[in-house]
């Protein structure tokens, strides 16, 4: 599976779609008709039951080497051929091959991340963590609002506590994003000094607000079936 189609990238797409559903954002159910009962499943259940059949080798692609694959047909195309000439010859070749072997292909819905859009999964995880933490804070807010300073503190604690919890294990967890460290002199979990003195928090506050904005865009894009889409 290509990098842009990695299991983790697809998991994050799934998680954005789940959040869109929870937020009662209109979902393009026609587009997601092949995803089964995703609303009622966790990714760990959905992937082996449905997901892995939707994304694995369901598109024509160039290969570096030929390996045995019962689900694919390999053809040699001279580089001297134009795309149109190659397409016409390939069509005739496949029709003859399918007739000879009795194979009747069935059209399957293919799913893929937005073409040409690269994403760093560690960043997307940070956006969604920030989104989730804000929702948790809102659920306990008397005013129905969450200040950026409160959100920043909560996101920092989430990362720092998790890092401290798993530091002596083999489990790898994302560290606190660099953009959210600005302005913090002491680790509130360990008491260790990070900088000689506290500096202005404004950069980190802008970053945490941006994380929320990006998360909202990713979730909205998932709802319409274009993920990650334009989100930065």
C-alpha positions as CSV (number, residue, x, y, z in Angstrom):
1,X,0.0,0.0,0.0
2,X,1.3,3.4,-0.9
3,X,2.5,5.8,1.8
4,X,-0.5,8.1,1.2
5,X,-2.8,5.1,1.6
6,X,-1.1,3.9,4.9
7,X,-3.3,2.2,7.4
8,X,-2.7,5.0,9.9
9,X,-3.7,7.7,7.4
10,X,-6.9,5.7,6.7
11,X,-7.5,5.3,10.5
12,X,-7.3,9.1,10.9
13,X,-9.8,9.5,8.0
14,X,-12.1,7.1,9.8
15,X,-11.7,9.0,13.1
16,X,-12.5,12.3,11.4
17,X,-15.6,10.7,9.8
18,X,-16.7,9.4,13.3
19,X,-16.3,12.9,14.7
20,X,-18.3,14.4,11.9
21,X,-21.1,11.9,12.7
22,X,-21.0,12.7,16.4
23,X,-21.1,16.4,15.7
24,X,-24.2,15.9,13.5
25,X,-22.5,17.2,10.4
26,X,-24.2,16.1,7.2
27,X,-22.5,13.0,5.8
28,X,-22.3,12.0,2.2
29,X,-23.7,8.5,2.8
30,X,-23.8,7.7,-0.9
31,X,-20.1,8.1,-1.1
32,X,-19.5,6.0,2.0
33,X,-22.0,3.3,0.9
34,X,-19.1,0.7,0.7
35,X,-17.9,1.4,4.3
36,X,-20.5,-0.8,6.0
37,X,-21.7,0.0,9.5
38,X,-18.9,2.3,10.3
39,X,-21.1,4.4,12.6
40,X,-21.3,1.5,15.1
41,X,-17.8,0.2,14.8
42,X,-14.4,1.0,16.1
43,X,-11.6,1.2,13.6
44,X,-10.0,-2.0,15.0
45,X,-13.3,-3.8,14.2
46,X,-14.0,-2.0,10.9
47,X,-10.5,-2.4,9.3
48,X,-10.3,-6.3,9.1
49,X,-14.0,-6.6,8.4
50,X,-14.4,-3.9,5.8
51,X,-11.7,-1.4,5.4
52,X,-8.7,-3.4,4.2
53,X,-10.7,-4.6,1.2
54,X,-11.5,-1.1,0.1
55,X,-8.0,0.3,-0.1
56,X,-5.6,-2.5,-1.0
57,X,-4.6,-2.6,-4.7
58,X,-7.8,-1.3,-6.1
59,X,-6.2,1.1,-8.6
60,X,-4.0,0.8,-11.6
61,X,-0.4,1.6,-10.6
62,X,3.2,1.3,-11.7
63,X,5.2,-1.4,-10.0
64,X,9.0,-1.6,-9.5
65,X,9.0,-5.4,-9.7
66,X,6.6,-8.2,-10.6
67,X,5.4,-10.5,-7.9
68,X,2.9,-13.2,-7.9
69,X,-0.6,-11.8,-7.4
70,X,-3.7,-13.7,-8.2
71,X,-5.8,-10.4,-8.1
72,X,-3.7,-8.6,-10.7
73,X,-2.8,-8.9,-14.4
74,X,0.7,-7.7,-15.4
75,X,1.4,-6.3,-18.9
76,X,4.5,-5.0,-20.6
77,X,4.0,-1.6,-22.2
78,X,6.8,-0.3,-24.5
79,X,7.9,3.2,-23.5
80,X,7.6,4.2,-27.2
81,X,3.8,4.0,-26.9
82,X,1.8,7.0,-26.3
83,X,-0.7,6.8,-23.4
84,X,-3.6,6.6,-25.9
85,X,-2.0,3.9,-28.0
86,X,-1.0,1.9,-24.8
87,X,-4.6,2.3,-23.4
88,X,-6.2,1.0,-26.7
89,X,-3.8,-2.0,-26.9
90,X,-4.3,-2.8,-23.2
91,X,-8.0,-2.7,-23.6
92,X,-7.9,-5.2,-26.5
93,X,-5.5,-7.4,-24.6
94,X,-7.6,-7.5,-21.4
95,X,-10.8,-8.2,-23.3
96,X,-9.2,-11.2,-25.1
97,X,-7.6,-12.4,-21.8
98,X,-10.9,-12.2,-19.9
99,X,-12.7,-14.1,-22.7
100,X,-10.1,-16.8,-22.7
101,X,-10.0,-17.3,-19.0
102,X,-13.7,-16.7,-18.4
103,X,-13.0,-13.9,-15.9
104,X,-15.9,-11.5,-15.4
105,X,-14.6,-8.4,-13.5
106,X,-17.0,-6.6,-11.2
107,X,-16.8,-2.9,-10.7
108,X,-15.7,-2.1,-7.1
109,X,-15.9,1.3,-5.4
110,X,-12.3,2.5,-4.8
111,X,-11.4,4.9,-2.0
112,X,-8.3,6.9,-1.8
113,X,-6.9,10.0,0.0
114,X,-7.2,13.2,-2.0
115,X,-4.8,12.9,-4.9
116,X,-1.6,15.0,-4.5
117,X,-2.3,15.8,-0.8
118,X,0.4,14.6,1.6
119,X,-0.1,14.7,5.3
120,X,2.0,14.0,8.4
121,X,0.0,11.6,10.5
122,X,1.7,12.8,13.7
123,X,0.4,16.3,13.0
124,X,-3.1,15.1,12.3
125,X,-3.1,13.2,15.5
126,X,-2.2,16.4,17.3
127,X,-5.1,18.2,15.6
128,X,-7.6,15.6,16.7
129,X,-6.2,15.3,20.2
130,X,-6.7,19.1,20.5
131,X,-10.3,18.8,19.1
132,X,-11.2,16.0,21.5
133,X,-9.8,17.8,24.5
134,X,-11.7,20.9,23.7
135,X,-14.9,18.9,23.5
136,X,-14.2,17.4,26.9
137,X,-13.6,20.8,28.4
138,X,-16.8,22.2,26.8
139,X,-18.8,19.3,28.3
140,X,-17.8,20.5,31.8
141,X,-17.9,24.2,31.1
142,X,-20.5,26.3,32.9
143,X,-20.3,29.1,30.4
144,X,-20.2,26.9,27.3
145,X,-16.9,28.3,26.3
146,X,-13.3,27.3,26.6
147,X,-10.5,29.9,26.8
148,X,-7.4,29.2,24.6
149,X,-5.2,29.3,27.7
150,X,-7.3,26.6,29.4
151,X,-7.2,24.5,26.2
152,X,-3.4,24.9,25.8
153,X,-2.8,23.9,29.4
154,X,-5.0,20.8,29.0
155,X,-3.4,19.7,25.7
156,X,0.1,20.1,27.2
157,X,-0.9,18.0,30.2
158,X,-2.4,15.3,28.0
159,X,0.9,14.9,26.1
160,X,3.2,15.3,29.1
161,X,1.3,12.8,31.3
162,X,1.2,10.2,28.5
163,X,4.9,10.6,27.8
164,X,5.7,10.2,31.5
165,X,3.4,7.1,31.7
166,X,5.1,5.2,28.9
167,X,8.7,6.5,29.1
168,X,10.0,3.2,30.4
169,X,8.0,0.9,28.1
170,X,8.5,-0.1,24.5
171,X,5.3,1.7,23.5
172,X,6.1,4.7,21.3
173,X,3.9,7.8,21.8
174,X,3.9,11.2,20.2
175,X,5.7,13.9,22.2
176,X,4.3,17.4,22.9
177,X,4.4,19.3,19.6
178,X,7.1,21.9,19.5
179,X,4.7,24.6,18.7
180,X,2.9,24.1,22.0
181,X,6.1,24.2,24.1
182,X,6.7,27.9,23.5
183,X,6.3,29.9,26.7
184,X,6.6,26.9,29.0
185,X,9.5,27.0,31.4
186,X,8.8,24.0,33.6
187,X,7.2,20.6,32.8
188,X,4.1,20.6,35.1
189,X,4.1,16.8,35.3
190,X,7.8,16.1,36.2
191,X,8.8,19.6,37.6
192,X,11.8,19.6,35.3
193,X,12.9,22.9,33.9
194,X,12.6,23.3,30.2
195,X,13.8,26.9,29.8
196,X,15.6,29.3,32.0
197,X,12.5,31.4,32.3
198,X,8.9,31.5,31.0
199,X,8.4,33.5,27.8
200,X,5.4,34.8,26.0
201,X,2.7,32.2,25.5
202,X,1.2,33.9,22.4
203,X,2.9,31.6,19.9
204,X,1.6,28.5,21.6
205,X,-1.9,30.0,21.9
206,X,-2.0,30.8,18.2
207,X,-0.8,27.2,17.5
208,X,-3.5,25.6,19.6
209,X,-6.2,27.7,18.0
210,X,-4.8,26.8,14.6
211,X,-4.9,23.1,15.6
212,X,-8.7,23.5,16.2
213,X,-9.3,25.2,12.9
214,X,-7.4,22.5,11.0
215,X,-9.2,19.7,12.9
216,X,-12.6,21.3,12.0
217,X,-11.6,21.4,8.3
218,X,-10.4,17.8,8.3
219,X,-13.6,16.6,10.0
220,X,-15.8,18.6,7.5
221,X,-13.8,17.2,4.6
222,X,-14.3,13.7,5.8
223,X,-18.1,14.3,5.9
224,X,-18.2,15.1,2.2
225,X,-15.9,12.3,1.2
226,X,-12.8,14.3,0.3
227,X,-10.1,13.6,2.8
228,X,-7.8,15.2,3.7
229,X,-8.8,17.7,1.1
230,X,-7.7,21.3,1.5
231,X,-7.1,21.8,5.2
232,X,-4.0,24.0,5.7
